[in-house]
Amino acid sequence: MQFRYARHTNNLITITDFYTQIIGLEKLGSFENHSNYNGVFLGLKNADWHLEFTESDESANHHPDADDLLVLYVHSNEELNAIRKDAEKSGLRLAKSKNPYWQTNGIELKDPDGFGLIISVKQKELQSEDATTQLIKAKGIHTWEQFLSYVKNIPYGRNSDRTDFEWVVKENKGTCSSKHALTKQVADLNQMQGVQLIMGIYKMTQSNTEGIGNHLKENGLEYLPEAHCYLKVNGKRIDLTHPTSDIQKIQANIIEEKEIEPFQVGVYKVNFHKAFLRNWREQVGLSLSFDEVWEVRERYIGELAIA
């Protein structure tokens, strides 16, 4: 059995933007002029449910009350907070739920039709019997939520072996590359859906990256294109690099994104970044040589590792 929730609307474009840009659902399909109806299907790939919204020349006439709710479950507070931040950034306010249960077990937003939407966290157990998952579970970590929190709070530092991501756990340290590669690996091993490992190139400036300002100023640079790894979980960017990492700080400065596999965070990522820097240096007519630009970057990363 599969599930489809269908609703007529007067705001097809607005409702599509809300559920894709704020909530993180994907546009799975659409149709036009089907018996006078236009419509869109929204959901997640490989899920056995989706939402359908339709619009026609006959106006929708809804009167939702406070208990008419659609509930979507995520598997961590990182995912919940990503949705909350995107909602707040778009000027949406959280609604106060009538049902006291949802006041303590989720957040409520009103969609463009005035219907309540609850986002709640449902814990997902790590159930794989593989060696990596068992290494993690030996530390008392049994859920996806606990695992993301654990990874985010591991100190920053380069690992002795950059090809074996278990060293993040063994050495209790990791970089944006090794931390997120490990997380993607564990997600795949435990059949977590919708988890992507992303390599993004962003404009690294003083305003979005603490401590880089002096390095930029000394070399006459306004910004430096930096390669950064993070996750997309059901379309929402999540950064586990530091306990205080907030992807919102760099989101507006992302130049390019590419989905990669864990094994690509090593040589592939470095080569891609270097090629991007070489092209960028030529495009902006930079007087610094490539080696000088790379040295600025390496000096800053080295400071991070000993901070």
C-alpha positions in Angstrom: 0.0 0.0 0.0 1.2 3.5 -0.9 0.1 6.8 0.6 -0.8 10.0 -1.3 -2.2 13.2 0.4 -4.1 15.3 -2.1 -5.3 18.9 -1.6 -6.8 21.6 -3.9 -5.1 25.0 -3.5 -5.3 28.5 -4.9 -1.5 28.9 -4.4 0.2 26.2 -6.4 3.4 28.0 -7.0 3.6 29.3 -3.4 2.8 26.0 -1.9 5.4 24.3 -4.0 8.0 26.7 -3.0 7.1 26.3 0.7 7.4 22.5 0.7 10.5 22.4 -1.4 12.6 25.4 -0.3 11.6 25.5 3.4 10.7 21.8 4.2 13.1 20.2 1.8 10.8 18.0 -0.3 11.5 17.3 -3.9 9.3 18.0 -6.9 8.7 14.4 -8.1 6.4 15.4 -11.0 3.8 17.7 -12.3 1.0 18.0 -14.9 -0.9 20.8 -16.7 -4.4 21.0 -18.2 -5.5 17.6 -17.1 -9.3 17.8 -17.1 -8.8 21.5 -16.2 -6.4 20.8 -13.4 -2.7 21.7 -12.9 -0.9 19.8 -10.3 2.4 18.9 -8.6 3.7 15.8 -6.7 6.1 16.5 -3.8 7.9 14.1 -1.6 11.2 12.2 -1.3 12.8 9.8 -3.8 12.3 6.2 -2.9 9.6 7.0 -0.3 6.3 5.2 -0.4 4.3 8.4 0.0 3.9 11.8 -1.6 1.8 15.0 -1.5 -0.3 16.1 -4.4 -1.4 19.7 -4.8 -3.8 20.7 -7.6 -5.2 24.0 -8.9 -8.0 24.7 -11.3 -10.4 27.6 -12.2 -12.6 26.5 -9.3 -11.3 28.1 -6.0 -10.4 26.0 -3.0 -12.5 26.8 0.0 -10.7 25.4 3.0 -11.4 26.1 6.7 -8.6 24.3 8.6 -8.8 24.3 12.4 -5.9 24.1 14.8 -6.1 20.3 14.9 -5.9 19.8 11.1 -2.2 18.8 11.0 0.2 17.1 8.6 3.1 15.5 10.5 6.5 14.9 9.0 9.2 13.1 10.9 12.9 13.7 10.6 15.6 11.6 12.4 17.7 14.2 14.2 17.5 17.7 15.7 20.1 18.8 13.1 17.5 18.2 10.4 14.8 19.8 12.5 16.9 22.9 13.2 17.8 23.2 9.5 14.2 23.5 8.6 13.6 25.9 11.5 16.4 28.2 10.3 15.3 28.2 6.7 11.7 29.1 7.8 13.0 31.9 10.0 15.2 33.2 7.2 12.1 33.3 5.0 10.2 35.4 7.5 8.0 32.5 8.7 7.1 32.3 12.4 6.6 29.1 14.3 3.0 28.6 15.3 1.9 27.6 18.8 0.4 24.1 18.6 -3.1 23.7 20.2 -2.2 20.1 21.2 0.3 20.3 24.1 2.1 17.2 22.8 3.3 19.0 19.7 4.5 21.9 21.8 7.2 19.7 23.3 7.7 17.2 20.6 8.0 19.2 17.4 7.7 22.6 15.7 4.6 23.8 13.9 4.5 26.0 10.7 1.5 27.2 8.8 1.7 26.4 5.1 0.4 28.9 2.5 -3.1 27.4 2.7 -3.2 27.9 6.5 -2.9 24.2 7.3 -0.7 23.3 10.2 2.5 21.3 9.5 4.4 19.6 12.3 8.0 18.6 12.0 9.0 16.2 14.7 12.0 14.0 15.5 11.6 10.2 15.4 14.7 8.4 16.5 16.3 6.0 14.0 18.3 3.1 15.4 21.7 2.1 14.0 21.1 -1.5 13.2 23.9 -2.6 10.9 26.3 -5.3 12.0 29.3 -4.0 10.1 32.5 -3.2 11.9 32.3 0.6 11.6 28.8 0.7 13.1 29.8 -1.6 15.9 32.8 0.6 16.7 30.4 3.5 17.1 27.9 1.6 19.1 30.7 0.5 21.5 30.8 4.1 22.6 27.1 3.9 23.7 25.8 5.5 20.4 22.8 3.7 19.2 20.7 6.3 17.1 21.3 8.5 14.1 20.6 11.5 16.4 23.2 10.5 18.9 25.7 9.8 16.1 25.4 13.2 14.5 25.8 14.9 17.8 28.9 12.8 18.6 30.5 13.6 15.2 29.8 17.3 15.5 31.5 17.5 19.0 34.7 15.6 18.0 37.6 18.1 18.0 38.9 19.4 14.6 42.1 17.8 13.3 43.6 15.8 10.5 43.7 12.1 10.9 46.8 9.8 10.6 45.0 7.8 7.9 42.8 9.9 5.6 41.5 6.9 3.7 40.1 4.9 6.7 37.3 7.0 8.3 37.2 4.9 11.4 40.2 6.9 12.5 37.8 9.8 13.2 36.5 7.6 16.0 39.8 6.0 17.0 41.7 9.4 17.2 38.7 11.4 18.4 39.3 14.1 15.8 38.4 14.9 12.2 38.1 17.5 9.4 35.1 18.5 7.4 36.1 15.8 4.9 36.7 12.9 7.3 33.8 13.7 9.6 31.2 13.9 6.8 32.7 11.0 4.9 32.3 8.8 8.0 28.8 10.1 8.5 27.8 9.3 4.9 29.4 5.9 5.2 27.4 5.1 8.4 24.2 6.4 6.7 24.7 4.0 3.8 25.6 1.0 6.0 22.4 1.6 8.0 20.2 2.3 5.0 19.5 5.9 5.9 17.6 7.4 3.0 18.2 10.9 1.6 21.7 11.4 3.0 24.2 13.0 0.5 27.8 13.9 0.9 28.4 17.3 -0.7 31.6 19.1 -1.7 30.9 22.8 -1.9 33.1 25.6 -3.1 32.3 28.8 -1.3 33.7 32.3 -0.9 35.7 32.2 2.4 35.6 35.7 3.9 36.1 37.2 7.4 32.4 37.5 7.9 31.7 33.8 7.4 35.0 32.2 8.5 36.5 33.2 11.8 40.3 33.9 11.7 40.8 34.1 7.9 40.5 37.9 7.8 44.2 38.7 8.5 45.4 36.1 6.0 43.2 37.7 3.3 44.2 41.3 4.2 47.9 40.5 4.2 47.6 39.1 0.7 45.2 41.7 -0.8 42.4 39.2 -1.1 38.7 39.9 -0.7 37.9 36.2 -0.4 39.3 32.8 -1.1 37.4 30.0 -2.8 37.4 27.1 -0.3 36.3 23.5 -0.7 34.1 22.4 2.2 32.4 19.1 2.8 29.0 18.8 4.5 25.8 16.8 4.2 22.5 17.2 2.5 19.8 15.3 4.4 16.6 15.3 2.5 17.6 18.5 0.8 18.8 20.3 3.9 22.4 21.2 4.3 24.0 20.1 7.6 27.5 20.9 8.8 29.1 18.8 11.5 32.6 20.2 11.3 32.6 22.0 14.7 30.2 22.1 17.6 29.3 25.7 16.6 29.2 25.1 12.8 26.3 26.7 11.0 25.9 26.2 7.3 23.7 29.4 7.2 27.0 31.4 7.5 28.2 30.3 4.1 25.0 29.3 2.4 24.7 32.6 0.4 28.4 32.4 -0.6 28.3 28.9 -2.1 29.6 29.0 -5.7 29.4 25.4 -6.7 28.2 22.1 -5.2 29.0 18.5 -6.2 27.7 15.3 -4.7 30.6 12.9 -4.0 31.3 9.5 -2.4 33.3 9.1 0.8 36.4 7.8 -1.0 36.5 11.1 -3.0 37.2 13.4 0.0 40.9 12.7 -0.4 42.9 13.1 -3.7 39.8 13.9 -5.8 38.6 16.7 -3.5 42.1 18.3 -3.4 42.6 18.1 -7.1 39.1 19.5 -7.8 39.8 22.4 -5.4 43.2 23.1 -6.9 41.8 23.1 -10.4 39.0 25.5 -9.3 41.6 27.8 -7.7 43.7 27.9 -10.8 40.8 28.8 -13.0 39.6 31.4 -10.5 43.0 33.0 -10.2 43.1 33.5 -14.0 39.6 34.8 -14.2 40.1 37.5 -11.6 43.6 38.3 -12.8 45.3 37.6 -9.4 48.9 38.7 -9.1 49.7 35.9 -6.6 50.9 32.7 -8.0 48.9 29.5 -7.5 51.4 28.2 -5.0 51.1 31.5 -3.0 47.4 31.2 -2.9 47.5 27.6 -1.8 50.0 28.5 0.9 47.6 31.1 2.3 44.9 28.5 2.5 47.2 25.8 4.1 48.5 28.3 6.7 44.9 29.0 7.9 43.9 25.3 7.9 47.0 24.5 9.9 45.9 27.1 12.5 42.5 25.4 12.8 44.1 22.1 13.5 46.0 23.4 16.5 43.3 25.8 17.8 
